[in-house]
Amino acid sequence: MAALTLKTVRPALVRLHRYTGLLLSGILFVAGLTGSISVFRTEIDTALNPDLFHAPAPAHPLPLSTLLARLKAQRPEAQVTALLYRPPAGHAIEVYSSETVAGRKELVENEIFLDPATGRIQGMRPTEGCCFNHRAVMSFLYRIHYSLDLGQTGMWIMGVSAMLWSIDCVVGLILTFPLHQPAWRQAFWRKWGKTWTIGLRRSSIRITFDLHRAVSLWLWLVLLGIAISGVALALEDEVFNPVVRTILPTDTPMTATQVTPHPVTIDQAESLAAGFARTHGHAERPAAVLLDTDGATALFYLFSNDGIDPSGLGSPMVTIDLRTGLVTDGVMPGQGAVGNLVMQIQPPWHSGRIGGLAGRLVVCLSGLVVCMLTVTGIMIWQRKRQAMQMRLPSL
């Protein structure tokens, strides 16, 4: 019965797979290539711009408040939104600003690099702009990857494309199943096992087909995970998180209160965030912070003693209300209900950091595989289209 059902729906699935692949081919090729590069964008960017990223390690890191004050003294117009204030040894501090300059046509240099020992500005560059000079190329390629450099419209395009790709991954897997054998019989697994191989002595079109099918099978779980996490990253609040909260149990955000709420300084807020994380099993101190432009809250993240993104499910994220000293939101990796874990796993899976360096290499390879799958898919479609045209009678 199952084999009969698959045989019945297979023509429709073939058409769905074919035309979805053709529709997404351009976007998937661009996303795969730029994603493969972006896995190591920090390392590549550092190599291209050593004068910005390299700095001697300080004997005693400056307090966060001191860094902000010294930056303000050098660049009063800077409105700091993010600060990676405890970088890895030998790296400069990175600051992101939302400043705008009225009447200025040139791009504002809103990515600022500070000497961690003194807080002195050692370089600046725009975070926007095009295209392939050594200052802008990695930021440009990364924007192409997640939004086609089209802002929020591009995010929706990429998010919807990721949803279609997720469905197409499942359809593609089903199409590899043998037609006339039920899955509970040994013959099914014996025949299906052949689809995982590449016959190098076959014709060129058969080798192309084998590459398309076998490689996608070997990396199917990784590719499906990248597709789903692509939806999460592009349309997190609009689509992914609401759907997860609807179908899976989730816990409310962790919070903590003081006996007498009172305003706190940014340094006190850092200590509160570190203490909150420590009570939940994370001994590392935060190395980065996101600041609201109105100065109301500070979100501390990248809890790491060496300033390097941790592998696994990532880092805690703790939000402190600077007006009250209260922890208003705390996310601890690996803690929470099933829905919380599903939401937590998406960024580290997409970047490969869930598996450390090995995971990043797999995701880098997977990006190139996506490019190969789009090319071989178009080749297979073109070959079948030509064969069909040859069979049609001439008018």
Beta strands, then each sheet from edge to edge (+ up, - down):
strand 1: 80-84
strand 2: 93-97
strand 3: 111-114
strand 4: 121-125
strand 5: 254-256
strand 6: 286-291
strand 7: 297-303
strand 8: 317-321
strand 9: 326-331
sheet 1: 4+ 3- 2+ 1- 6+ 7- 8+ 9- 5+
end
